[in-house]
Amino acid sequence: MIEIKLTRYERARLIGARALQISLGAPVLIDIDKGEPIDLALAELEQGVIPITVKRTAKEKELKMAS
């Protein structure tokens, strides 16, 4: 598995989306079953078990510099 460094915006989006899923009844993927959804989502992110994929697009500047 390739490790990618998430930007702070991607990190916030992942934690928020996963916390929403947990609050709506999605199963928690770590051993901790009690706590606030945001804390559970953060713990899942730290352990690398969040089932969400980050898809990035290439920036126009980067494409121009590469050619």
C-alpha positions as YAML, in Angstrom:
chain: A
units: angstrom
residues:
- id: 1
  name: MET
  ca: [0.00, 0.00, 0.00]
- id: 2
  name: ILE
  ca: [1.28, 3.45, -0.89]
- id: 3
  name: GLU
  ca: [1.31, 6.00, 1.93]
- id: 4
  name: ILE
  ca: [0.26, 9.48, 0.85]
- id: 5
  name: LYS
  ca: [0.54, 12.64, 2.89]
- id: 6
  name: LEU
  ca: [-2.88, 14.21, 3.27]
- id: 7
  name: THR
  ca: [-3.33, 17.96, 3.19]
- id: 8
  name: ARG
  ca: [-5.07, 19.48, 6.18]
- id: 9
  name: TYR
  ca: [-8.17, 19.98, 4.03]
- id: 10
  name: GLU
  ca: [-8.24, 16.34, 2.93]
- id: 11
  name: ARG
  ca: [-7.70, 15.24, 6.51]
- id: 12
  name: ALA
  ca: [-10.57, 17.43, 7.77]
- id: 13
  name: ARG
  ca: [-12.85, 16.19, 4.97]
- id: 14
  name: LEU
  ca: [-12.08, 12.53, 5.68]
- id: 15
  name: ILE
  ca: [-12.59, 12.87, 9.42]
- id: 16
  name: GLY
  ca: [-15.82, 14.82, 8.94]
- id: 17
  name: ALA
  ca: [-17.24, 12.40, 6.39]
- id: 18
  name: ARG
  ca: [-16.36, 9.36, 8.49]
- id: 19
  name: ALA
  ca: [-17.74, 10.97, 11.68]
- id: 20
  name: LEU
  ca: [-21.02, 11.58, 9.85]
- id: 21
  name: GLN
  ca: [-21.14, 7.94, 8.76]
- id: 22
  name: ILE
  ca: [-20.50, 6.76, 12.32]
- id: 23
  name: SER
  ca: [-23.16, 9.11, 13.73]
- id: 24
  name: LEU
  ca: [-25.66, 7.67, 11.25]
- id: 25
  name: GLY
  ca: [-25.00, 4.12, 12.45]
- id: 26
  name: ALA
  ca: [-22.06, 2.84, 10.40]
- id: 27
  name: PRO
  ca: [-19.97, 0.24, 12.22]
- id: 28
  name: VAL
  ca: [-16.81, 1.46, 13.94]
- id: 29
  name: LEU
  ca: [-13.75, -0.23, 12.45]
- id: 30
  name: ILE
  ca: [-11.55, -0.12, 15.55]
- id: 31
  name: ASP
  ca: [-11.83, -1.72, 18.99]
- id: 32
  name: ILE
  ca: [-13.06, 1.46, 20.70]
- id: 33
  name: ASP
  ca: [-16.87, 1.47, 20.62]
- id: 34
  name: LYS
  ca: [-17.66, 4.42, 22.87]
- id: 35
  name: GLY
  ca: [-16.98, 8.08, 22.38]
- id: 36
  name: GLU
  ca: [-17.87, 10.94, 20.11]
- id: 37
  name: PRO
  ca: [-18.03, 10.13, 16.38]
- id: 38
  name: ILE
  ca: [-15.35, 12.72, 15.60]
- id: 39
  name: ASP
  ca: [-12.94, 11.07, 18.07]
- id: 40
  name: LEU
  ca: [-13.68, 7.63, 16.65]
- id: 41
  name: ALA
  ca: [-13.11, 8.89, 13.10]
- id: 42
  name: LEU
  ca: [-9.81, 10.48, 14.11]
- id: 43
  name: ALA
  ca: [-8.67, 7.23, 15.74]
- id: 44
  name: GLU
  ca: [-9.63, 5.31, 12.59]
- id: 45
  name: LEU
  ca: [-7.64, 7.72, 10.44]
- id: 46
  name: GLU
  ca: [-4.59, 7.39, 12.67]
- id: 47
  name: GLN
  ca: [-4.81, 3.59, 12.42]
- id: 48
  name: GLY
  ca: [-5.33, 3.76, 8.65]
- id: 49
  name: VAL
  ca: [-8.62, 1.87, 8.51]
- id: 50
  name: ILE
  ca: [-10.97, 4.52, 7.11]
- id: 51
  name: PRO
  ca: [-12.68, 3.01, 4.03]
- id: 52
  name: ILE
  ca: [-12.59, 6.25, 2.02]
- id: 53
  name: THR
  ca: [-10.33, 6.93, -0.98]
- id: 54
  name: VAL
  ca: [-8.78, 10.32, -1.77]
- id: 55
  name: LYS
  ca: [-8.79, 11.14, -5.46]
- id: 56
  name: ARG
  ca: [-6.63, 14.06, -6.52]
- id: 57
  name: THR
  ca: [-6.61, 15.86, -9.84]
- id: 58
  name: ALA
  ca: [-3.53, 17.33, -11.47]
- id: 59
  name: LYS
  ca: [-3.26, 21.10, -11.34]
- id: 60
  name: GLU
  ca: [-3.04, 23.03, -14.59]
- id: 61
  name: LYS
  ca: [0.29, 24.60, -13.53]
- id: 62
  name: GLU
  ca: [1.87, 21.22, -12.91]
- id: 63
  name: LEU
  ca: [0.75, 20.02, -16.33]
- id: 64
  name: LYS
  ca: [2.26, 23.06, -18.05]
- id: 65
  name: MET
  ca: [5.56, 22.70, -16.20]
- id: 66
  name: ALA
  ca: [5.83, 19.03, -17.14]
- id: 67
  name: SER
  ca: [5.55, 19.65, -20.91]
...
